[in-house]
Amino acid sequence: MQVPPSFAERLLLARRRAGIEQRQLGKKVGLTGYTIGRLERGQTTQISIEALRQLAHTLGVTTDWLLAMDTLEEDPTKEEAEDLIAAPHV
């Protein structure tokens, strides 16, 4: 499994792994479901630091992982990718 390279793709993957709908996630972090959808489609990158932290916390990932700031091998194993997704949040 290759880890998605962009914030939008990583947000979508983490949300799907958490089994939560856009509307539900938005409500938990103080955004609308519409905004979550726009973030996942890469149509906006406007997000506050606090909202980013809340997204990471709610989805059980790190902010670095969401922002694709961690360094990864080109094609991590499935277990490595899952470990990154399940890493403790910041």
Jmol script that loads the backbone (N, CA, C; Angstrom):
load data "model"
ATOM      1  N   MET A   1       0.839  -1.174   0.000  1.00  0.00           N
ATOM      2  CA  MET A   1       0.000   0.000   0.000  1.00  0.00           C
ATOM      3  C   MET A   1       0.883   1.236   0.000  1.00  0.00           C
ATOM      4  N   GLN A   2       0.652   2.109  -0.947  1.00  0.00           N
ATOM      5  CA  GLN A   2       1.428   3.329  -1.014  1.00  0.00           C
ATOM      6  C   GLN A   2       0.694   4.432  -0.257  1.00  0.00           C
ATOM      7  N   VAL A   3       1.418   5.175   0.556  1.00  0.00           N
ATOM      8  CA  VAL A   3       0.825   6.255   1.331  1.00  0.00           C
ATOM      9  C   VAL A   3       0.599   7.440   0.400  1.00  0.00           C
ATOM     10  N   PRO A   4      -0.596   8.009   0.402  1.00  0.00           N
ATOM     11  CA  PRO A   4      -0.881   9.144  -0.470  1.00  0.00           C
ATOM     12  C   PRO A   4       0.052  10.319  -0.185  1.00  0.00           C
ATOM     13  N   PRO A   5       0.444  11.046  -1.240  1.00  0.00           N
ATOM     14  CA  PRO A   5       1.423  12.111  -1.087  1.00  0.00           C
ATOM     15  C   PRO A   5       0.868  13.456  -0.636  1.00  0.00           C
ATOM     16  N   SER A   6      -0.407  13.697  -0.784  1.00  0.00           N
ATOM     17  CA  SER A   6      -0.923  15.033  -0.487  1.00  0.00           C
ATOM     18  C   SER A   6      -1.801  15.057   0.759  1.00  0.00           C
ATOM     19  N   PHE A   7      -1.945  16.266   1.322  1.00  0.00           N
ATOM     20  CA  PHE A   7      -2.822  16.459   2.466  1.00  0.00           C
ATOM     21  C   PHE A   7      -4.231  15.983   2.143  1.00  0.00           C
ATOM     22  N   ALA A   8      -4.751  16.380   0.995  1.00  0.00           N
ATOM     23  CA  ALA A   8      -6.120  16.023   0.611  1.00  0.00           C
ATOM     24  C   ALA A   8      -6.312  14.511   0.597  1.00  0.00           C
ATOM     25  N   GLU A   9      -5.389  13.812  -0.027  1.00  0.00           N
ATOM     26  CA  GLU A   9      -5.496  12.356  -0.118  1.00  0.00           C
ATOM     27  C   GLU A   9      -5.317  11.684   1.241  1.00  0.00           C
ATOM     28  N   ARG A  10      -4.432  12.210   2.041  1.00  0.00           N
ATOM     29  CA  ARG A  10      -4.209  11.632   3.365  1.00  0.00           C
ATOM     30  C   ARG A  10      -5.406  11.870   4.275  1.00  0.00           C
ATOM     31  N   LEU A  11      -6.004  13.049   4.182  1.00  0.00           N
ATOM     32  CA  LEU A  11      -7.200  13.337   4.971  1.00  0.00           C
ATOM     33  C   LEU A  11      -8.318  12.373   4.600  1.00  0.00           C
ATOM     34  N   LEU A  12      -8.520  12.174   3.316  1.00  0.00           N
ATOM     35  CA  LEU A  12      -9.553  11.246   2.845  1.00  0.00           C
ATOM     36  C   LEU A  12      -9.274   9.828   3.350  1.00  0.00           C
ATOM     37  N   LEU A  13      -8.037   9.374   3.221  1.00  0.00           N
ATOM     38  CA  LEU A  13      -7.680   8.027   3.678  1.00  0.00           C
ATOM     39  C   LEU A  13      -7.902   7.874   5.180  1.00  0.00           C
ATOM     40  N   ALA A  14      -7.441   8.846   5.954  1.00  0.00           N
ATOM     41  CA  ALA A  14      -7.584   8.755   7.409  1.00  0.00           C
ATOM     42  C   ALA A  14      -9.052   8.773   7.820  1.00  0.00           C
ATOM     43  N   ARG A  15      -9.851   9.603   7.156  1.00  0.00           N
ATOM     44  CA  ARG A  15     -11.274   9.660   7.495  1.00  0.00           C
ATOM     45  C   ARG A  15     -11.966   8.344   7.161  1.00  0.00           C
ATOM     46  N   ARG A  16     -11.659   7.787   6.007  1.00  0.00           N
ATOM     47  CA  ARG A  16     -12.266   6.499   5.635  1.00  0.00           C
ATOM     48  C   ARG A  16     -11.834   5.390   6.587  1.00  0.00           C
ATOM     49  N   ARG A  17     -10.564   5.397   6.972  1.00  0.00           N
ATOM     50  CA  ARG A  17     -10.075   4.386   7.920  1.00  0.00           C
ATOM     51  C   ARG A  17     -10.774   4.519   9.265  1.00  0.00           C
ATOM     52  N   ALA A  18     -11.104   5.743   9.644  1.00  0.00           N
ATOM     53  CA  ALA A  18     -11.788   5.984  10.912  1.00  0.00           C
ATOM     54  C   ALA A  18     -13.273   5.655  10.816  1.00  0.00           C
ATOM     55  N   GLY A  19     -13.769   5.450   9.595  1.00  0.00           N
ATOM     56  CA  GLY A  19     -15.173   5.097   9.411  1.00  0.00           C
ATOM     57  C   GLY A  19     -16.129   6.222   9.764  1.00  0.00           C
ATOM     58  N   ILE A  20     -15.742   7.434   9.434  1.00  0.00           N
ATOM     59  CA  ILE A  20     -16.546   8.595   9.789  1.00  0.00           C
ATOM     60  C   ILE A  20     -16.915   9.371   8.519  1.00  0.00           C
ATOM     61  N   GLU A  21     -18.107   9.912   8.485  1.00  0.00           N
ATOM     62  CA  GLU A  21     -18.564  10.690   7.334  1.00  0.00           C
ATOM     63  C   GLU A  21     -18.031  12.113   7.414  1.00  0.00           C
ATOM     64  N   GLN A  22     -17.982  12.772   6.271  1.00  0.00           N
ATOM     65  CA  GLN A  22     -17.493  14.149   6.226  1.00  0.00           C
ATOM     66  C   GLN A  22     -18.263  15.047   7.195  1.00  0.00           C
ATOM     67  N   ARG A  23     -19.563  14.931   7.193  1.00  0.00           N
ATOM     68  CA  ARG A  23     -20.413  15.752   8.052  1.00  0.00           C
ATOM     69  C   ARG A  23     -20.085  15.523   9.528  1.00  0.00           C
ATOM     70  N   GLN A  24     -19.916  14.260   9.904  1.00  0.00           N
ATOM     71  CA  GLN A  24     -19.602  13.932  11.292  1.00  0.00           C
ATOM     72  C   GLN A  24     -18.231  14.479  11.689  1.00  0.00           C
ATOM     73  N   LEU A  25     -17.258  14.310  10.808  1.00  0.00           N
ATOM     74  CA  LEU A  25     -15.916  14.806  11.096  1.00  0.00           C
ATOM     75  C   LEU A  25     -15.932  16.322  11.242  1.00  0.00           C
ATOM     76  N   GLY A  26     -16.614  16.984  10.328  1.00  0.00           N
ATOM     77  CA  GLY A  26     -16.705  18.432  10.404  1.00  0.00           C
ATOM     78  C   GLY A  26     -17.292  18.898  11.724  1.00  0.00           C
ATOM     79  N   LYS A  27     -18.348  18.239  12.139  1.00  0.00           N
ATOM     80  CA  LYS A  27     -19.005  18.611  13.403  1.00  0.00           C
ATOM     81  C   LYS A  27     -18.055  18.445  14.589  1.00  0.00           C
ATOM     82  N   LYS A  28     -17.259  17.377  14.570  1.00  0.00           N
ATOM     83  CA  LYS A  28     -16.337  17.121  15.680  1.00  0.00           C
ATOM     84  C   LYS A  28     -15.199  18.124  15.763  1.00  0.00           C
ATOM     85  N   VAL A  29     -14.838  18.702  14.616  1.00  0.00           N
ATOM     86  CA  VAL A  29     -13.677  19.603  14.603  1.00  0.00           C
ATOM     87  C   VAL A  29     -14.054  21.059  14.358  1.00  0.00           C
ATOM     88  N   GLY A  30     -15.341  21.356  14.298  1.00  0.00           N
ATOM     89  CA  GLY A  30     -15.776  22.736  14.127  1.00  0.00           C
ATOM     90  C   GLY A  30     -15.762  23.240  12.703  1.00  0.00           C
ATOM     91  N   LEU A  31     -15.868  22.337  11.744  1.00  0.00           N
ATOM     92  CA  LEU A  31     -15.958  22.696  10.334  1.00  0.00           C
ATOM     93  C   LEU A  31     -17.244  22.106   9.775  1.00  0.00           C
ATOM     94  N   THR A  32     -17.591  22.476   8.580  1.00  0.00           N
ATOM     95  CA  THR A  32     -18.765  21.870   7.945  1.00  0.00           C
ATOM     96  C   THR A  32     -18.329  20.648   7.143  1.00  0.00           C
ATOM     97  N   GLY A  33     -19.268  19.772   6.875  1.00  0.00           N
ATOM     98  CA  GLY A  33     -18.989  18.631   6.006  1.00  0.00           C
ATOM     99  C   GLY A  33     -18.558  19.089   4.624  1.00  0.00           C
ATOM    100  N   TYR A  34     -19.132  20.195   4.169  1.00  0.00           N
ATOM    101  CA  TYR A  34     -18.771  20.778   2.875  1.00  0.00           C
ATOM    102  C   TYR A  34     -17.288  21.161   2.863  1.00  0.00           C
ATOM    103  N   THR A  35     -16.821  21.759   3.947  1.00  0.00           N
ATOM    104  CA  THR A  35     -15.413  22.150   4.036  1.00  0.00           C
ATOM    105  C   THR A  35     -14.510  20.926   4.054  1.00  0.00           C
ATOM    106  N   ILE A  36     -14.905  19.899   4.775  1.00  0.00           N
ATOM    107  CA  ILE A  36     -14.119  18.653   4.789  1.00  0.00           C
ATOM    108  C   ILE A  36     -14.017  18.108   3.367  1.00  0.00           C
ATOM    109  N   GLY A  37     -15.127  18.102   2.649  1.00  0.00           N
ATOM    110  CA  GLY A  37     -15.120  17.627   1.263  1.00  0.00           C
ATOM    111  C   GLY A  37     -14.191  18.446   0.387  1.00  0.00           C
ATOM    112  N   ARG A  38     -14.215  19.758   0.543  1.00  0.00           N
ATOM    113  CA  ARG A  38     -13.320  20.633  -0.243  1.00  0.00           C
ATOM    114  C   ARG A  38     -11.855  20.373   0.106  1.00  0.00           C
ATOM    115  N   LEU A  39     -11.574  20.132   1.384  1.00  0.00           N
ATOM    116  CA  LEU A  39     -10.205  19.804   1.791  1.00  0.00           C
ATOM    117  C   LEU A  39      -9.768  18.482   1.168  1.00  0.00           C
ATOM    118  N   GLU A  40     -10.656  17.491   1.176  1.00  0.00           N
ATOM    119  CA  GLU A  40     -10.323  16.175   0.617  1.00  0.00           C
ATOM    120  C   GLU A  40     -10.147  16.211  -0.900  1.00  0.00           C
ATOM    121  N   ARG A  41     -10.816  17.129  -1.559  1.00  0.00           N
ATOM    122  CA  ARG A  41     -10.687  17.247  -3.018  1.00  0.00           C
ATOM    123  C   ARG A  41      -9.566  18.199  -3.421  1.00  0.00           C
ATOM    124  N   GLY A  42      -8.917  18.808  -2.431  1.00  0.00           N
ATOM    125  CA  GLY A  42      -7.836  19.740  -2.714  1.00  0.00           C
ATOM    126  C   GLY A  42      -8.327  21.071  -3.262  1.00  0.00           C
ATOM    127  N   GLN A  43      -9.602  21.368  -3.062  1.00  0.00           N
ATOM    128  CA  GLN A  43     -10.175  22.613  -3.573  1.00  0.00           C
ATOM    129  C   GLN A  43      -9.893  23.792  -2.665  1.00  0.00           C
ATOM    130  N   THR A  44      -9.459  23.526  -1.467  1.00  0.00           N
ATOM    131  CA  THR A  44      -9.045  24.578  -0.542  1.00  0.00           C
ATOM    132  C   THR A  44      -7.926  24.043   0.331  1.00  0.00           C
ATOM    133  N   THR A  45      -7.079  24.941   0.727  1.00  0.00           N
ATOM    134  CA  THR A  45      -6.017  24.581   1.671  1.00  0.00           C
ATOM    135  C   THR A  45      -6.104  25.472   2.891  1.00  0.00           C
ATOM    136  N   GLN A  46      -7.164  26.253   2.967  1.00  0.00           N
ATOM    137  CA  GLN A  46      -7.352  27.177   4.081  1.00  0.00           C
ATOM    138  C   GLN A  46      -7.892  26.424   5.292  1.00  0.00           C
ATOM    139  N   ILE A  47      -7.030  26.282   6.289  1.00  0.00           N
ATOM    140  CA  ILE A  47      -7.423  25.597   7.516  1.00  0.00           C
ATOM    141  C   ILE A  47      -6.575  26.159   8.653  1.00  0.00           C
ATOM    142  N   SER A  48      -7.204  26.384   9.762  1.00  0.00           N
ATOM    143  CA  SER A  48      -6.453  26.915  10.904  1.00  0.00           C
ATOM    144  C   SER A  48      -5.596  25.817  11.526  1.00  0.00           C
ATOM    145  N   ILE A  49      -4.598  26.237  12.248  1.00  0.00           N
ATOM    146  CA  ILE A  49      -3.735  25.273  12.941  1.00  0.00           C
ATOM    147  C   ILE A  49      -4.558  24.465  13.939  1.00  0.00           C
ATOM    148  N   GLU A  50      -5.462  25.135  14.633  1.00  0.00           N
ATOM    149  CA  GLU A  50      -6.293  24.423  15.610  1.00  0.00           C
ATOM    150  C   GLU A  50      -7.184  23.388  14.922  1.00  0.00           C
ATOM    151  N   ALA A  51      -7.766  23.737  13.784  1.00  0.00           N
ATOM    152  CA  ALA A  51      -8.601  22.771  13.050  1.00  0.00           C
ATOM    153  C   ALA A  51      -7.754  21.594  12.577  1.00  0.00           C
ATOM    154  N   LEU A  52      -6.531  21.869  12.121  1.00  0.00           N
ATOM    155  CA  LEU A  52      -5.630  20.802  11.705  1.00  0.00           C
ATOM    156  C   LEU A  52      -5.332  19.878  12.877  1.00  0.00           C
ATOM    157  N   ARG A  53      -5.053  20.453  14.028  1.00  0.00           N
ATOM    158  CA  ARG A  53      -4.783  19.631  15.214  1.00  0.00           C
ATOM    159  C   ARG A  53      -6.001  18.808  15.611  1.00  0.00           C
ATOM    160  N   GLN A  54      -7.178  19.403  15.520  1.00  0.00           N
ATOM    161  CA  GLN A  54      -8.404  18.680  15.846  1.00  0.00           C
ATOM    162  C   GLN A  54      -8.645  17.543  14.852  1.00  0.00           C
ATOM    163  N   LEU A  55      -8.394  17.788  13.572  1.00  0.00           N
ATOM    164  CA  LEU A  55      -8.539  16.722  12.573  1.00  0.00           C
ATOM    165  C   LEU A  55      -7.618  15.555  12.910  1.00  0.00           C
ATOM    166  N   ALA A  56      -6.349  15.867  13.154  1.00  0.00           N
ATOM    167  CA  ALA A  56      -5.382  14.811  13.473  1.00  0.00           C
ATOM    168  C   ALA A  56      -5.813  14.038  14.709  1.00  0.00           C
ATOM    169  N   HIS A  57      -6.192  14.756  15.747  1.00  0.00           N
ATOM    170  CA  HIS A  57      -6.611  14.106  16.994  1.00  0.00           C
ATOM    171  C   HIS A  57      -7.825  13.205  16.758  1.00  0.00           C
ATOM    172  N   THR A  58      -8.829  13.727  16.090  1.00  0.00           N
ATOM    173  CA  THR A  58     -10.064  12.973  15.854  1.00  0.00           C
ATOM    174  C   THR A  58      -9.819  11.744  14.991  1.00  0.00           C
ATOM    175  N   LEU A  59      -8.918  11.865  14.026  1.00  0.00           N
ATOM    176  CA  LEU A  59      -8.648  10.754  13.105  1.00  0.00           C
ATOM    177  C   LEU A  59      -7.546   9.828  13.607  1.00  0.00           C
ATOM    178  N   GLY A  60      -6.899  10.173  14.712  1.00  0.00           N
ATOM    179  CA  GLY A  60      -5.869   9.306  15.291  1.00  0.00           C
ATOM    180  C   GLY A  60      -4.583   9.274  14.491  1.00  0.00           C
ATOM    181  N   VAL A  61      -4.232  10.393  13.861  1.00  0.00           N
ATOM    182  CA  VAL A  61      -2.984  10.499  13.109  1.00  0.00           C
ATOM    183  C   VAL A  61      -2.227  11.722  13.613  1.00  0.00           C
ATOM    184  N   THR A  62      -1.002  11.905  13.139  1.00  0.00           N
ATOM    185  CA  THR A  62      -0.241  13.088  13.512  1.00  0.00           C
ATOM    186  C   THR A  62      -0.496  14.208  12.513  1.00  0.00           C
ATOM    187  N   THR A  63      -0.265  15.426  12.951  1.00  0.00           N
ATOM    188  CA  THR A  63      -0.372  16.551  12.023  1.00  0.00           C
ATOM    189  C   THR A  63       0.707  16.437  10.943  1.00  0.00           C
ATOM    190  N   ASP A  64       1.890  15.983  11.314  1.00  0.00           N
ATOM    191  CA  ASP A  64       2.951  15.786  10.320  1.00  0.00           C
ATOM    192  C   ASP A  64       2.520  14.791   9.254  1.00  0.00           C
ATOM    193  N   TRP A  65       1.859  13.719   9.674  1.00  0.00           N
ATOM    194  CA  TRP A  65       1.403  12.720   8.698  1.00  0.00           C
ATOM    195  C   TRP A  65       0.376  13.349   7.756  1.00  0.00           C
ATOM    196  N   LEU A  66      -0.589  14.072   8.308  1.00  0.00           N
ATOM    197  CA  LEU A  66      -1.594  14.704   7.457  1.00  0.00           C
ATOM    198  C   LEU A  66      -0.963  15.675   6.463  1.00  0.00           C
ATOM    199  N   LEU A  67       0.026  16.422   6.919  1.00  0.00           N
ATOM    200  CA  LEU A  67       0.672  17.411   6.061  1.00  0.00           C
ATOM    201  C   LEU A  67       1.734  16.805   5.153  1.00  0.00           C
ATOM    202  N   ALA A  68       1.920  15.502   5.230  1.00  0.00           N
ATOM    203  CA  ALA A  68       2.904  14.784   4.416  1.00  0.00           C
ATOM    204  C   ALA A  68       4.315  15.299   4.680  1.00  0.00           C
ATOM    205  N   MET A  69       4.577  15.609   5.950  1.00  0.00           N
ATOM    206  CA  MET A  69       5.898  16.127   6.316  1.00  0.00           C
ATOM    207  C   MET A  69       6.826  15.038   6.846  1.00  0.00           C
ATOM    208  N   ASP A  70       6.303  13.832   7.007  1.00  0.00           N
ATOM    209  CA  ASP A  70       7.160  12.754   7.466  1.00  0.00           C
ATOM    210  C   ASP A  70       7.926  12.195   6.279  1.00  0.00           C
ATOM    211  N   THR A  71       9.028  11.526   6.560  1.00  0.00           N
ATOM    212  CA  THR A  71       9.799  10.928   5.483  1.00  0.00           C
ATOM    213  C   THR A  71       9.480   9.453   5.434  1.00  0.00           C
ATOM    214  N   LEU A  72       9.223   8.986   4.243  1.00  0.00           N
ATOM    215  CA  LEU A  72       8.855   7.593   4.037  1.00  0.00           C
ATOM    216  C   LEU A  72       9.693   7.002   2.927  1.00  0.00           C
ATOM    217  N   GLU A  73       9.810   5.701   2.961  1.00  0.00           N
ATOM    218  CA  GLU A  73      10.382   5.023   1.810  1.00  0.00           C
ATOM    219  C   GLU A  73       9.416   5.226   0.653  1.00  0.00           C
ATOM    220  N   GLU A  74       9.891   5.017  -0.536  1.00  0.00           N
ATOM    221  CA  GLU A  74       9.047   5.240  -1.690  1.00  0.00           C
ATOM    222  C   GLU A  74       7.797   4.368  -1.687  1.00  0.00           C
ATOM    223  N   ASP A  75       7.925   3.132  -1.275  1.00  0.00           N
ATOM    224  CA  ASP A  75       6.781   2.230  -1.269  1.00  0.00           C
ATOM    225  C   ASP A  75       6.772   1.450   0.046  1.00  0.00           C
ATOM    226  N   PRO A  76       6.243   2.049   1.122  1.00  0.00           N
ATOM    227  CA  PRO A  76       6.271   1.361   2.415  1.00  0.00           C
ATOM    228  C   PRO A  76       5.401   0.108   2.396  1.00  0.00           C
ATOM    229  N   THR A  77       5.725  -0.793   3.295  1.00  0.00           N
ATOM    230  CA  THR A  77       4.891  -1.983   3.409  1.00  0.00           C
ATOM    231  C   THR A  77       3.540  -1.579   3.975  1.00  0.00           C
ATOM    232  N   LYS A  78       2.578  -2.454   3.856  1.00  0.00           N
ATOM    233  CA  LYS A  78       1.251  -2.184   4.384  1.00  0.00           C
ATOM    234  C   LYS A  78       1.319  -1.913   5.886  1.00  0.00           C
ATOM    235  N   GLU A  79       2.127  -2.689   6.601  1.00  0.00           N
ATOM    236  CA  GLU A  79       2.240  -2.517   8.037  1.00  0.00           C
ATOM    237  C   GLU A  79       2.842  -1.164   8.387  1.00  0.00           C
ATOM    238  N   GLU A  80       3.861  -0.729   7.640  1.00  0.00           N
ATOM    239  CA  GLU A  80       4.474   0.575   7.898  1.00  0.00           C
ATOM    240  C   GLU A  80       3.469   1.698   7.665  1.00  0.00           C
ATOM    241  N   ALA A  81       2.703   1.595   6.609  1.00  0.00           N
ATOM    242  CA  ALA A  81       1.700   2.618   6.307  1.00  0.00           C
ATOM    243  C   ALA A  81       0.640   2.651   7.400  1.00  0.00           C
ATOM    244  N   GLU A  82       0.201   1.488   7.847  1.00  0.00           N
ATOM    245  CA  GLU A  82      -0.804   1.439   8.902  1.00  0.00           C
ATOM    246  C   GLU A  82      -0.256   1.975  10.211  1.00  0.00           C
ATOM    247  N   ASP A  83       1.047   1.729  10.505  1.00  0.00           N
ATOM    248  CA  ASP A  83       1.659   2.264  11.700  1.00  0.00           C
ATOM    249  C   ASP A  83       1.676   3.792  11.657  1.00  0.00           C
ATOM    250  N   LEU A  84       1.957   4.352  10.511  1.00  0.00           N
ATOM    251  CA  LEU A  84       1.972   5.805  10.384  1.00  0.00           C
ATOM    252  C   LEU A  84       0.586   6.380  10.584  1.00  0.00           C
ATOM    253  N   ILE A  85      -0.414   5.722  10.027  1.00  0.00           N
ATOM    254  CA  ILE A  85      -1.778   6.197  10.164  1.00  0.00           C
ATOM    255  C   ILE A  85      -2.217   6.118  11.615  1.00  0.00           C
ATOM    256  N   ALA A  86      -1.766   5.087  12.320  1.00  0.00           N
ATOM    257  CA  ALA A  86      -2.178   4.886  13.699  1.00  0.00           C
ATOM    258  C   ALA A  86      -1.229   5.557  14.704  1.00  0.00           C
ATOM    259  N   ALA A  87      -0.239   6.316  14.201  1.00  0.00           N
ATOM    260  CA  ALA A  87       0.722   6.943  15.098  1.00  0.00           C
ATOM    261  C   ALA A  87       0.011   7.888  16.058  1.00  0.00           C
ATOM    262  N   PRO A  88       0.561   8.033  17.250  1.00  0.00           N
ATOM    263  CA  PRO A  88      -0.050   8.958  18.213  1.00  0.00           C
ATOM    264  C   PRO A  88      -0.103  10.363  17.628  1.00  0.00           C
ATOM    265  N   HIS A  89      -1.180  11.045  17.924  1.00  0.00           N
ATOM    266  CA  HIS A  89      -1.337  12.395  17.397  1.00  0.00           C
ATOM    267  C   HIS A  89      -0.554  13.405  18.229  1.00  0.00           C
ATOM    268  N   VAL A  90      -0.301  14.539  17.607  1.00  0.00           N
ATOM    269  CA  VAL A  90       0.458  15.622  18.255  1.00  0.00           C
ATOM    270  C   VAL A  90      -0.492  16.585  18.896  1.00  0.00           C
TER     271      VAL A  90
END
end "model"
wireframe off; spacefill off
backbone 0.3
color backbone group
